[in-house]
Amino acid sequence: MRKAELLIERLGRVDYAAALARQKETERAVQTGKQPDTLLLLEHPHTLTIGRRGDNAGILLPAESLAARGITVFDTNRGGKITYHGLGQIVGYPIINLSPEREDVHRYVRDLEEVLIRTMADFDIDAFPIKGLTGVHTKRGKVAAIGVHIARWVTTHGFALNTNTDLSFFDLIVACEGEPVTSMEKLVGHEMEMSAVEDSIIKNFVDVFETEPVKLHACYQSD
């Protein structure tokens, strides 16, 4: 049986609003069959996003203070509560059609966790799921958050992996379930090469979802 095609786009640093528009455009293209399943990999400037189970009460600074620090806030239709996106974090937006073989929301989330657990293993980090919670965890805290939305079995939103992330920004929110957070940099003791982590994510995503990459767009940007 031929594997499904997967378009991988490495977009570099993208404002959240622009990335959301890109997701919507891609979602329509995947739903109509004009574009194969797609994985967007990118980095956001400082952003707080509120999921379907969250509200502004979970943000611990007033709007004026957030704006002064260059932090934007967005309400989204993904699952989960409040999370932080920012520099040094790799965000993945898989926009894939789960129909007909993978019409199982829980399986999809577990598969995303597996992609990230394998990625952590590639860098000698012991990571694991926790029953009843979503995301990827280590003994020193949560290293990746997952929040998804599915319409007509096509997925949007996805995961955020703390790679070289400044974890102090998580102090501005009451994160999902109040869990402690960590980063790959903190776990291994040195700054990570973002492009190498993206390479690992791509390899593991292709393996777990049994897809065939058909095209790679790379516009990786670093300071």
N, C-alpha and C positions, 0 to 999 in steps of 0.2 A: 504493500500500500504506500502510495506516494505521500511524503510528509507535506503538511501545510506550509506555505511560504510565509516568511516573516521579514518585514521591512524594518530595519533598525536605523533610527535617526538620532545622532548625537548632536544636540543643539547648543551646547555650551550654556552660557548664562542668559536666562530669559525671564522677563517680568511675569508675575503670576497671571495677570490679566491676558497677556499675549499667549501664554502657554495654555490657558483655559480655552481661548479661541481656537488655538491649534488643535486641541483635543476635540472640540466640537466638530471642526471641519473634518478631522480624521475619522471620527466616529461615524459621520454621515457617509463618508467614502467607503468605510469598511462594511457598514450596514447594507449599502447598495451594491457591493461587490466591485466597486471601481478601484479599490486599493486593497492589497492583502493585509492580513493581520500586521500590526505595527507596534513597535516598542520605541517610545520616546525616552531618551535619557538626557537630563539637563540639571541645571543648578538655578535656584531662585535667589534674588536678593531677599533681604529680611522681610518675612511675611508670616502672619498668623492666619491659619485657616480654621474655620468652625464647621464641623461636620453636622450630620443630622441629629446627633444626640447631644450636641453642645449648645452653648449660648454665651453671650458676652460676660456673664458672671464669672466665667473661668479665666478672664483676662484681668491681671492684677494691676495694670496701669491705666490711667485715663487716656482717652483718645488723643488729647493734646500731647501728652508725654510720648506716646507711641510715634506720633507724627514727627515730633522733634528728633527722634532717634532714627527716622527713616524707615519705620516699620509700618507696612500696610496690613489691613485686615480684610478677609474675604469670607463671606458665607458660601458654603459649597453643598452639593448634594451627595457627597461621599459619606460612607459610614464613619462612625467614631465621633469623638468630641473635638477638642481643640489640639492643634499641633503647631509646631514651629517649622518653617522652612527657611533656609538661609545659606550663606556662603560656606563652602566646605562640605556640603551635604549633597549626595547624589539622589536625585528624584527620578523615579521610573514610572512612566505612564503606559502600561500595556493596553492597547486598544485592539482587542482580539474577539473574534466571534466564537463563543463557546458551543454553539449549536452545530451539529447535533450531538457530538460525542462527549462533550464536557459540560452538559447542562446541570451543574451542581455548584452552587455558590460556595459552600463550605470547602469542597474539593479545590476550587480555584484559589481561595485564600490560603489553604494549606500548601498548595503548589507554589505560591509566591513566597511563603515562608521557607519552603525547601530550597528555592533558588538562592535566597539570601543566606541560609545556613551553609549551603555548599560554598558560597562565595566567602563567607567567614573562614571556613575550613581551608580554603586556598591560601589564606594569610595566617594560618595557625591560630585562629581564634575559635574557641569552643563556644558555640552558640546553639540555642535550642528553642523550641516552642514551649509555651506554658498553657496547659489545658484551661479553657475558659477565658483566655486572653487572646488578643490578636497582636501579631508582630513577632520580632525575633529578639531573644533575650540572652544575656550572659550572666555570670555570677556577680558582675559588677554593675548590672543595669541593662535597660532596654537599648539596643543598638539600632533598631529599625522599626518604624511604624508602618502600618498598612491600613488603608481606608479606600474602599472601592465603591463604584456605582455600576449597576448593570441594567441596560435597557435593551429589550428584544435580544437578550443574550449577548450583547456586545458590551465589553467592559470599558470603563474610563476610571480616571484617578489611579491609585496604585500604591507605591511604597516610597519611603524616604529613609535613606541609609545615612546615619551620622558617620561621616568619614573623617574629615578634619574640622568638624563643626565646633564653633564656640558654644559650649553647653550652657553658658551663663544666660543665654536668651531663653532657655526653658524655665528659668526662674520667674519669667514674666507671666506664666500661665499655670493653671492647674491642669497638668497633662492627663491624658487618658488613664483612669484608674489610679492616679497619683503615683505612678511607678518612677523610680529613679532612672536616669538616662545616662548613657555613656557613648563613646565614639570609638571608631577603629584606632584613631591616633592615640587616644588615652589607653586603650587596651594593649597596643603593641609598643608604645613608648616612643614613637616617632611619627612624623608627618607622612601620610600616605600619598602615593602617586595616583591622582584621581583617574587618569586614563587607564592605568593598570587595573584599578578596581572595576571600572566600567567594562573592560575586556572580560574580566571574570564573570561579572553579572551576565553579559551577553552569552558567554559559553554555557553557563549553567541554565539560563533561561531556555536556550535552544535545546539543551538536553532534557530538562524537566518537561517542557511543553511539546517535545518531539516535533520541532519545526525545522525548516530549512531557510537560513538567511539568504535573501536574494539580492540585497543591496545595502551598502553601508554609506551613510552620510556622516562625515566627521568634520565638526567645526569647533573642536574642543578649545576652550579659552582658559588661561590661567594668568594670574598676576605674577 
